[in-house]
Amino acid sequence: MYVWVLTNVQPHVISYLYTVQADQPMFAMEYLAGGTLSERMASAALGLTEAWMTFRQLASALRYVHDQGILHRDIKPNNILRTENGSRVVLADFGLATRLDQGEVCRDVCGTSHTTAPEVYRKKYGFPADIWSLGVTMMIAFGRITIPKGESWRMRDVREQGDNEASRRCNSWLAKVQHRAEQLPDDLSSVKRLVHTGPRDRWSAQELDDHLRTKSSRNQPSEQTSDGNSRDERPSPRIPQTKRPKHVRFKDKSESSKPTSDKVKGSGKRK
């Protein structure tokens, strides 16, 4: 885990508090009484104001995380936490996160089946994979797609040209995402830009954050302040790129000790 990323700098990234030394280090994080975004949507559909607020805050969080060279690799409604009054959401659970240096790609298959980008199954992916996951999450939040119960698959069994059950389910879901994305109205065009099949065709986190901030200040003053944050929360600071201290990284046992010679990453676990 990259604890230094979680040190209460970005208000929409879960804050690390302290470490408990035991057989394995345990990390204490801030508590958010509102539960997960998944739990919130299970009780009632999000209104447009709440959905847009969630979108803007997550875009801000992902921009910060990517600016630090960190790939989350498991963005989904269950990994987004809320305050009790719902005015603030945070990106949480960095258990699969990995650092990507210039020229590196990830080669291992990890994440959660319904929110994982198609290139992950091809074992060659980078920051655009997080963008896809955020896009699918927001399609769910805006009520444009739902995850069928009991229709997950073993990600490690998926083959690009495979004819097994896992491959069929995966390909059917990816086709459904693309079909629903094509049907998105113009006011959700920013969501559509996140779920292009080609990673290079997707917006970066910076482009998304800039777009949503501009959109908020121009078109939706009643929902939020002009900087894209709700009125009762701290503003998201613009964090300059800084040298990342390596000595505070805590590795999971499943992580590889070194990237391979052709600059690839393989450190996650499969779900």
C-alpha positions as CSV (number, residue, x, y, z in Angstrom):
1,M,0.0,0.0,0.0
2,Y,1.2,3.5,-0.8
3,V,0.5,5.1,2.6
4,W,2.1,8.4,1.6
5,V,-0.7,9.0,-1.0
6,L,-3.3,8.8,1.8
7,T,-1.9,11.4,4.2
8,N,-4.9,13.7,4.4
9,V,-3.8,15.9,1.5
10,Q,-6.7,15.3,-1.0
11,P,-10.2,15.4,0.6
12,H,-11.6,12.8,-1.7
13,V,-9.0,10.2,-1.1
14,I,-9.3,8.1,2.1
15,S,-7.0,9.4,4.8
16,Y,-4.4,7.2,6.5
17,L,-4.2,7.8,10.3
18,Y,-1.5,5.5,11.7
19,T,0.0,2.0,11.5
20,V,-0.5,-0.8,14.1
21,Q,2.5,-3.1,14.2
22,A,1.5,-6.8,14.5
23,D,2.4,-10.0,12.6
24,Q,1.5,-7.9,9.6
25,P,1.2,-4.1,9.6
26,M,-2.4,-2.9,9.9
27,F,-3.4,0.6,8.7
28,A,-6.0,2.7,10.5
29,M,-8.0,4.9,8.1
30,E,-10.6,7.6,8.6
31,Y,-14.1,6.5,9.3
32,L,-17.0,7.6,7.1
33,A,-20.4,6.9,8.6
34,G,-22.3,7.1,5.3
35,G,-21.1,3.7,4.1
36,T,-20.3,2.8,0.5
37,L,-21.7,4.2,-2.7
38,S,-23.0,0.7,-3.5
39,E,-25.0,0.7,-0.2
40,R,-26.4,4.2,-0.9
41,M,-27.6,3.1,-4.3
42,A,-29.2,-0.1,-2.9
43,S,-31.5,2.0,-0.7
44,A,-32.6,4.5,-3.4
45,A,-31.4,5.8,-6.8
46,L,-29.1,8.8,-6.8
47,G,-30.6,12.1,-7.8
48,L,-28.9,14.0,-10.5
49,T,-27.4,16.6,-8.1
50,E,-25.9,13.8,-5.9
51,A,-24.6,11.9,-8.9
52,W,-22.9,14.9,-10.4
53,M,-21.4,15.8,-7.1
54,T,-20.0,12.3,-6.8
55,F,-18.6,12.4,-10.3
56,R,-16.8,15.7,-9.7
57,Q,-15.3,14.6,-6.4
58,L,-14.1,11.2,-7.8
59,A,-12.6,12.9,-10.8
60,S,-10.6,15.2,-8.4
61,A,-9.5,12.2,-6.4
62,L,-8.4,10.2,-9.4
63,R,-6.5,13.1,-10.8
64,Y,-4.5,13.4,-7.6
65,V,-3.8,9.7,-7.4
66,H,-2.6,9.5,-11.0
67,D,-0.5,12.6,-10.5
68,Q,1.4,10.7,-7.8
69,G,2.0,7.9,-10.3
70,I,-0.4,5.4,-8.6
71,L,-2.8,3.2,-10.5
72,H,-5.8,2.2,-8.2
73,R,-6.9,-0.9,-10.2
74,D,-10.2,-1.5,-8.3
75,I,-12.5,1.5,-8.7
76,K,-16.1,0.4,-8.1
77,P,-19.1,1.5,-6.0
78,N,-18.0,-0.7,-3.1
79,N,-14.7,1.2,-2.9
80,I,-16.2,4.6,-2.7
81,L,-17.2,5.8,0.8
82,R,-19.5,8.7,1.9
83,T,-19.9,10.9,4.9
84,E,-23.1,10.5,6.8
85,N,-24.8,13.5,5.2
86,G,-23.5,12.5,1.7
87,S,-21.7,15.8,1.1
88,R,-18.3,14.2,0.6
89,V,-17.2,11.0,-1.1
90,V,-13.8,9.4,-1.0
91,L,-11.9,6.9,-3.1
92,A,-10.9,4.0,-0.8
93,D,-9.3,0.5,-0.7
94,F,-5.8,0.8,-2.3
95,G,-5.1,-2.8,-1.6
96,L,-4.5,-3.5,-5.4
97,A,-2.8,-0.2,-6.1
98,T,0.5,-0.1,-7.8
99,R,3.0,2.5,-8.9
100,L,3.7,3.1,-12.6
101,D,6.9,4.8,-13.7
102,Q,7.4,6.2,-17.1
103,G,7.3,3.5,-19.7
104,E,5.8,0.8,-17.4
105,V,2.7,-1.2,-18.0
106,C,0.9,-3.7,-15.8
107,R,0.7,-7.3,-16.9
108,D,-1.3,-9.1,-14.2
109,V,-5.1,-9.5,-14.2
110,C,-6.7,-8.0,-11.1
111,G,-9.7,-5.9,-10.1
112,T,-13.4,-6.7,-10.1
113,S,-15.1,-8.3,-13.1
114,H,-17.8,-5.8,-14.0
115,T,-15.7,-2.7,-13.6
116,T,-12.4,-3.9,-15.1
117,A,-11.3,-2.4,-18.4
118,P,-11.0,-4.7,-21.5
119,E,-7.3,-4.2,-21.9
120,V,-6.7,-5.7,-18.4
121,Y,-7.6,-9.1,-19.9
122,R,-5.0,-8.5,-22.6
123,K,-2.4,-8.1,-19.8
124,K,-1.1,-4.7,-21.0
125,Y,-2.6,-1.7,-19.3
126,G,-2.0,1.5,-17.5
127,F,-3.8,4.6,-16.1
128,P,-6.7,4.5,-18.7
129,A,-7.8,1.3,-17.0
130,D,-8.8,3.3,-14.0
131,I,-10.6,5.7,-16.2
132,W,-12.8,2.9,-17.6
133,S,-13.6,1.7,-14.1
134,L,-14.7,5.2,-13.1
135,G,-16.8,5.4,-16.3
136,V,-18.7,2.2,-15.6
137,T,-19.1,3.2,-11.9
138,M,-20.7,6.5,-13.0
139,M,-22.9,4.8,-15.6
140,I,-24.2,2.8,-12.6
141,A,-24.5,5.9,-10.5
142,F,-26.5,7.7,-13.2
143,G,-28.8,4.7,-13.5
144,R,-27.7,3.9,-17.1
145,I,-26.6,0.3,-16.4
146,T,-27.0,-2.2,-13.6
147,I,-24.8,-5.2,-12.6
148,P,-26.8,-8.4,-12.9
149,K,-26.8,-10.4,-9.7
150,G,-25.0,-13.8,-9.8
151,E,-23.4,-13.2,-13.2
152,S,-19.8,-12.5,-12.3
153,W,-16.9,-14.5,-13.7
154,R,-13.4,-15.7,-12.8
155,M,-11.3,-13.0,-14.3
156,R,-8.2,-15.3,-14.7
157,D,-10.3,-17.6,-16.9
158,V,-11.1,-15.0,-19.5
159,R,-9.5,-15.4,-22.9
160,E,-9.7,-12.8,-25.7
161,Q,-10.7,-15.4,-28.2
162,G,-12.0,-17.9,-25.7
163,D,-15.3,-19.8,-25.8
164,N,-15.5,-20.7,-22.1
165,E,-18.2,-19.4,-19.8
166,A,-16.0,-16.7,-18.2
167,S,-15.1,-15.3,-21.6
168,R,-18.7,-15.3,-22.8
169,R,-19.9,-13.5,-19.8
170,C,-17.1,-11.0,-19.9
171,N,-17.6,-10.2,-23.6
172,S,-21.3,-10.0,-23.2
173,W,-20.9,-7.4,-20.4
174,L,-18.3,-5.4,-22.3
175,A,-20.6,-5.3,-25.3
176,K,-23.5,-4.1,-23.0
177,V,-21.4,-1.3,-21.6
178,Q,-20.5,-0.1,-25.1
179,H,-24.2,-0.3,-26.2
180,R,-25.4,1.6,-23.2
181,A,-22.6,4.2,-23.6
182,E,-23.7,4.9,-27.1
183,Q,-27.2,5.6,-25.8
184,L,-26.0,8.2,-23.2
185,P,-27.6,11.7,-23.7
186,D,-25.4,14.7,-24.6
187,D,-25.4,15.9,-21.0
188,L,-23.5,12.7,-20.0
189,S,-21.0,12.9,-22.9
190,S,-18.2,13.2,-20.3
191,V,-19.1,9.7,-19.0
192,K,-19.1,8.3,-22.5
193,R,-15.5,9.6,-23.0
194,L,-14.4,7.3,-20.2
195,V,-15.5,4.0,-21.7
196,H,-14.1,4.0,-25.2
197,T,-12.8,0.5,-26.0
198,G,-9.4,2.0,-27.0
199,P,-7.5,3.2,-24.0
200,R,-5.9,6.1,-25.9
201,D,-9.4,7.4,-26.8
202,R,-10.4,8.0,-23.2
203,W,-9.9,11.2,-21.3
204,S,-7.1,11.3,-18.8
205,A,-8.1,12.0,-15.1
206,Q,-6.7,15.6,-15.6
207,E,-8.8,16.2,-18.7
208,L,-11.9,14.9,-16.9
209,D,-11.3,16.9,-13.8
210,D,-10.7,20.1,-15.8
211,H,-13.8,19.5,-17.9
212,L,-16.1,18.9,-14.9
213,R,-14.8,22.0,-13.1
214,T,-15.5,24.1,-16.1
215,K,-18.9,22.6,-16.6
216,S,-19.7,23.1,-12.9
217,S,-18.8,26.8,-12.9
218,R,-20.5,27.5,-16.2
219,N,-23.7,25.5,-16.1
220,Q,-24.5,24.2,-12.6
221,P,-24.0,27.0,-9.9
222,S,-26.9,25.8,-7.9
223,E,-25.5,22.3,-7.3
224,Q,-22.0,23.3,-6.2
225,T,-19.6,26.1,-5.8
226,S,-17.6,27.2,-8.9
227,D,-14.6,25.0,-8.0
228,G,-16.7,21.8,-8.2
229,N,-16.9,21.1,-4.5
230,S,-20.0,21.0,-2.3
231,R,-20.3,24.1,-0.1
232,D,-19.7,22.4,3.2
233,E,-16.4,20.6,2.4
234,R,-12.8,21.6,2.0
235,P,-11.7,22.5,-1.6
236,S,-9.5,20.1,-3.4
237,P,-6.0,21.6,-3.5
238,R,-3.9,21.6,-6.7
239,I,-1.1,19.4,-5.6
240,P,2.3,19.9,-7.4
241,Q,4.1,16.8,-8.5
242,T,6.7,15.9,-5.9
243,K,9.3,13.3,-5.6
244,R,7.7,10.1,-4.2
245,P,9.5,8.7,-1.1
246,K,10.0,5.0,-1.6
247,H,10.8,4.2,2.0
248,V,7.2,4.5,3.2
249,R,5.8,1.9,0.8
250,F,4.3,-1.2,2.4
251,K,4.1,-4.2,0.1
252,D,1.4,-6.9,0.2
253,K,2.9,-10.4,0.1
254,S,1.4,-10.8,-3.3
255,E,3.4,-8.0,-4.8
256,S,6.5,-8.8,-7.0
257,S,9.7,-7.5,-5.6
258,K,10.9,-6.1,-8.9
259,P,9.4,-5.3,-12.3
260,T,10.6,-7.5,-15.1
261,S,13.3,-6.3,-17.5
262,D,10.9,-4.9,-20.1
263,K,9.3,-2.6,-17.6
264,V,6.1,-4.4,-16.7
265,K,4.2,-4.6,-13.5
266,G,2.6,-7.7,-12.0
267,S,1.6,-7.3,-8.4
268,G,-2.1,-7.7,-7.9
269,K,-4.4,-10.5,-6.9
270,R,-7.3,-11.8,-8.9
271,K,-11.0,-11.8,-8.0
